[in-house]
Amino acid sequence: MYKVEKFQLFKPSLQDIAKVLQDGLITTFSEVDVQVVDCPNLQHKPFMLAAEGLCGTPCIADVGGPEYLLPLAQNNKIYSFKEISKNVGLPNAFIIGAGAGDRPHVGVNCEMMANLRLGDESNIQTHVAKIKDGVCELVHLKDSTDFCLLGNLFISEGKPGKVIKVVAKNRIGPKNFISAIRLALDEKYEDPVGMGGVFIIREGKARLHIMQDYSGIPINTEEDLNNWLKFFEFPAPLSCLSTFVSKDPGLNIRVEHTHCFSDHGVGGHYHEDTTAESVEYEAYFNVADILYRIDQPAEVLKFGKD
C-alpha cells in the first residue's frame, strides 16, 4: 500500500481569483477576459469531457511522480482510478488530468488524458497519445481504469455550478497559458492555491511532446530526456486537461501539468503555443479544497517536471 497525505489548500473566492487573473494575465496576453460564470456543459464539443461540470467536492490528487520514470521506469508503479477515488473519498468521482497511460493495457508507454466518471454513471473518455512509426497515434481507452508512474488529477463530482472562465488571445509574454495563471496566483497569495479544469486552444498551434516506450538506457540529464521525448507542433482545436498549484507546500508535487487531446487524431503533453500572434484560449477552472499527495517518491528529481 502507498502513503496518502492530505493538505488543506487556501481557497479564495472565485471573484477574488478572477480579479487576480484579470490583472495578472495582461502582461502575457493582449486580450484578457476573466469572469465567474455558470459552467457550460463540458460534455459537448470542443471540450468532450466525461461529465457536465467541475463542481462538487473539488480536489487535486498528485500521484507518484517523474521519479518513478527517470532514470529508469519502475514497472511496478501501476495505479487504479477506482482506488484513487476511494483515497479522496469520492467513489463516484469525475476525474480529469495528465499522467502516464496504462502501459500493460496499451502495450507501450504513452501520454494519458484522464477523462472519466466512475460509479453507476460510468463514462470513460480517457485518451492516450503514443508513438507509432515515429508519429502520434491517439487512442480512446474505453475499458481501462488504470495508469502508470504518475498522475496530476482534478477530481470532483462533475456537477454544474459556478466556475472561472478565462479567455486570452494574442500572447505577448514568454510564459505559457498555465504558467502565467499559476504565477499570478503565486504572486498574490502566500499560501498554496490549487485549481484544475479544461482549456481549449481555439486558434493557433501548440508544441506538445509524447513519451516513447520505457528507455533501456538511464535518462540522467535534461538533454537525455529531450532526446528521448518526441516533440510535435499540432493545430487547434485542442482540448487540454490541466491541474496546477500556485506553489509546492513541501510535498514534492508537480506544480503544473497539462495534457491535450482532440477530435482530429493528435494529443500529448502541452508545453506552449507556437503561434503567439493568433493563439486563442478559452478555459473553465474550479478551485480545489484539498491536495492529496499519493505515493510520494522518496527522492526529489532535479529535472523532468516541466
C-alpha angles and dihedrals in degrees: 000000000000130000120259119201124189123210124184108226124212109255117199118186118275089244092055093049092047090056092047091052094043090055096037101049098053091086091056102039130034092216120043131166120174121179142161106242143162106271112253119228100281093193088080127083135305090028098045097187126165094239137035103245149008100240137102119075095345117200142155126235119199104194126190113321149226087287087077090055101041138098085000126356119253105227093199094064100100120145133194122222088211091057092045090052089054090048090059095041097248109109090171093047130161106220129191132165150085132303147117114299133242098282096183089054098039095039095229140051112273148165112266128212100194109210116154146125118216130204131038092339093049113175120169114196097154116143132192130202115213137171115255120172089344096304137089121275116188115205131188109223101210097170108031125100097169135087137182141237102344145009137179106200138182108207129190142137090269093239127151118253144114117329139162116264118201124189115183129172138179107021113227099168134066100246124094119241098265096040090053091053095044095048091048088057092045092053092051104039127052093201125061116274118194128201140169143174142104135305131188125217095213098177134021134021135288138208112238134170132212123202119236120222118294111299119243089204119067115258103219105159141038088252091054089050095050091048090053096047120076115226126206140176109224130185130238145294095071125162107214125197112204144178126182140170119202092229139356110262090208099281098110093249131166101248095206135014130166133178126184137206135176146191090247099067105266136104146134145127113336119231105161144308118276098202103065096168095054106027119125125189129190117184140179117197138171130200119247124229098203139022115215115201107201124190095347111201116246092226127061116227116223095206140017101066098104 
